[in-house]
Amino acid sequence: MTVRGRFAPSPTGDLHQGSLLAALGSWLSARRQGGQWLVRIDDIDPPREVAGASQRILASLKRLGLVPDTPVLFQSQRRPAYDQAFEALRQENLVFPCWCSRQLLASQGGVHRDGHCLIGPQTDRAPAWRARTPDEVLHFHDRILGPQQVDLRQTVGDFVVRRVEGFDSYQLATVVDDAWQGVSEVVRGADLLSSTPRQWLLQRWLGLPHPDYAHLPVLLDAQGRKLSKSSQAPALDEMSPADALRTALRQLGSPAAAEIGLPPAELLAAALSMPLPSARSRLRDTSGN
């Protein structure tokens, strides 16, 4: 079976050094195994999208030499597949309508874990739909972080599968498209580790395969905060492609490869033997931004 990895950015801003780290880590892992690398644009949250961000992300990846092996998939074109998956869950009574507000959940500890709505049907607004999360401990293995166990009811709770606005959740869309695209491994930032048990549960319910997971340490800024679009991380266009790649290679623990003065494509080829960072790594933004 051919290894298939993927990078799935959301178009809520331009590519930055933190997102490059995830893209490069997933590319290196797939390429080292002789596999394919895919790019998917997670454009399922229109209110948060930034105009033109999708095309700028793809242009940045091309300049960096990170070119996918298949045409880019846009999740906004996949709504019928999500509808089908959601209906399968609804028919099996695995999801339920919920009108609980964030304020109400905050007063309950922030996690919905009752398997039914706490306030019942409300005629003045549409509901969200939540997973009826079972009371069990889920075990899975992460290639970087090692064995994981999660108390689904206490830690995860009844998570949202379809939002009040009618948009499908990241969790549902991700598992549907990972299976449809034949993704066999998911290399991404450790900030998404909490999504893995949700996705694992949906995969089990929908009869979909479980990819191998590897969660990279999150890149932090000088104040110890996650480098992200929401924290106005500088766009990669402010650096040359080769400089951005060399910075990412240093952050991933390959200073020798990072010092090679090569253009992006040749630099990537030279870096293919590098390992992924250890679970205890704390990555800092060393780009100078």
Order of alpha helices (4+ residues) and beta strands (2+ residues): beta-alpha-beta-alpha-beta-alpha-beta-alpha-beta-beta-beta-beta-alpha-beta-alpha-beta-beta-alpha-alpha-alpha-beta
